[in-house]
Amino acid sequence: MTDRLTSAASAPAVDLPQSRYLATAVPGPRSVALHRERQAQVSGGFGIVLPVFVEQADRGILQDVDGNRLIDFASGIAVTSIGASHPRVRERVAAQLEKFTHTCFMVTEYESFTRVARWLNEHTPGDFEKRTALFSTGAEAVENAVKIARSATGRGKVLVFDEAYHGRSLLTMAMTAKENPYRLNFGPFPAEVVRAVSANPLRPVAAQHDAGAVASAADVATAALASVEATLAEHGAQNFAAMVIEPIQGEGGFVVPAPGFLAGLRDLADRYGIVLVIDEIQAGMGRTGTLFASEHEGIAGDITLTAKALAGGLPLSAVTGRAELMDAVHAGGLGGTYAGNPLACEAALAVFEAFEDGCLLANARAIEAAAREVLEPLVSETDSVAEFRGRGAMLALEFADRGTLAPRADLAKEVSARCHAQGVLTLTCGTYGNVIRLLPPLVIGLDLFADGLQVLRQAILDVTAEDSVAAARSLTAEHSAASEHSVTAVSPSLG
Ligand SMILES: *Cc1c(COP(=O)(O)O)cnc(C)c1O
């Protein structure tokens, strides 16, 4: 036993140089060949951000099969917050692997499941007695929160919001807002899912009625809440089991709701006896500089959902909520073959240990400060960066034309492509696909992060400048076409 632990702990550590390095074009020839084989074998239903095959990953670096070292601004979509090869995760999982891989927690028990539950009960927002149920994926956590809320309230409806993302299973697809790619061709969807407006400070749907007036953040929240209450009334507030919201919307565009909106939802939930479910699957587990993003607004869900960064890259999700809700479900009503797999539970315990000294949360805040300094000036320096937003290491830039706010997905896509070509792995998101989001691992070195930020900043300056020139040219062309009374007057040199 001791021998095994020792050998597991002394297995060669992944220790990649924390610097960007391009040995080939990105993707390189070996990745291109492997991707060709993938296309022959894997369902075309899977998309791909960057067709590069990873060989090793360590802190802020992904090393590919061609020897390129890419800066990781994605963390596998907010999963590998403590890195993709954290020593504690490797040690704990390796040690568990020596003992057993699975029993099924519904058949025979193991202690790590209870210990993960206990940590979540103690650390999630809310000063009340809690219980936790573990599952494998985020979508499963969302589905089970709905099951629990229905069982506890005897009601059926679920309130969700504009720009929401809750997963790809049938119910969570219905709860997700964006059509393409998430919902397209996959209906019909489960009934009883009702959508309300969100409080997006840049695009305040509900406040638009006050024509001309620039809505303050408080106005945005107040107007959105009035609209939410109207939606509840329309469908009968007493019919709602749950309202489910992300404290910062992830796939929907890293939208930080106007201050006061989440607290207002908390009040509405209390007033109408609706279970407030806070989906912290992307924003939680330290991502925003606090353990949970709802802490920034001083609110607690009756149920809090975690997944993604919960287990250092192993599949694990959790529903943590008021004891009386969680225990309202009949025995045998919750579960799943792999729910709370022992390897994943050990990985989660390693993640909790990694958060103990507070350094990771400080890192998230340092990441925000560094990014803000380099990226926020782009809002005034360019014509098409509409906003820099986010919290901690969950940050985004939205591309839209100045004045009209017409979304510019083309710019986000081109900037991303240039970052990828230079070895910086960025992701896009947003209802209009016009947002570049930053989700670096919390363990990224600040020098490496700064290098990635400069690549991103330069790509934005270049792409937006080229766009302004192109726009000016087409204006000139229109002007000369108009003045010559000819629609074919665009000279090739202007094209
Ligand atoms: C990713 C995500 C989910 C779904 O998690 P999966 O593990 O992909 O099923 C749900 N909610 C939010 C906010 C997410 O970001």
The ligand as a MOL file (V3000), in Angstrom:
LIG
                    3D

  0  0  0     0  0            999 V3000
M  V30 BEGIN CTAB
M  V30 COUNTS 15 15 0 0 0
M  V30 BEGIN ATOM
M  V30 1 C -21.1510 23.3680 -19.4470 0
M  V30 2 C -22.3580 23.8050 -18.7400 0
M  V30 3 C -23.4230 22.9250 -18.4770 0
M  V30 4 C -23.4460 21.5130 -18.9910 0
M  V30 5 O -22.3820 20.7290 -18.5000 0
M  V30 6 P -21.9850 19.3720 -19.2450 0
M  V30 7 O -20.9770 18.7540 -18.3180 0
M  V30 8 O -21.4330 19.7450 -20.5650 0
M  V30 9 O -23.2180 18.5670 -19.3570 0
M  V30 10 C -24.4930 23.4120 -17.7530 0
M  V30 11 N -24.5360 24.6700 -17.3190 0
M  V30 12 C -23.5300 25.5420 -17.5500 0
M  V30 13 C -23.6260 26.9280 -17.0340 0
M  V30 14 C -22.4290 25.1450 -18.2950 0
M  V30 15 O -21.4580 26.0220 -18.5740 0
M  V30 END ATOM
M  V30 BEGIN BOND
M  V30 1 1 1 2
M  V30 2 1 2 3
M  V30 3 2 2 14
M  V30 4 1 3 4
M  V30 5 2 3 10
M  V30 6 1 4 5
M  V30 7 1 5 6
M  V30 8 2 6 7
M  V30 9 1 6 8
M  V30 10 1 6 9
M  V30 11 1 10 11
M  V30 12 2 11 12
M  V30 13 1 12 13
M  V30 14 1 12 14
M  V30 15 1 14 15
M  V30 END BOND
M  V30 END CTAB
M  END
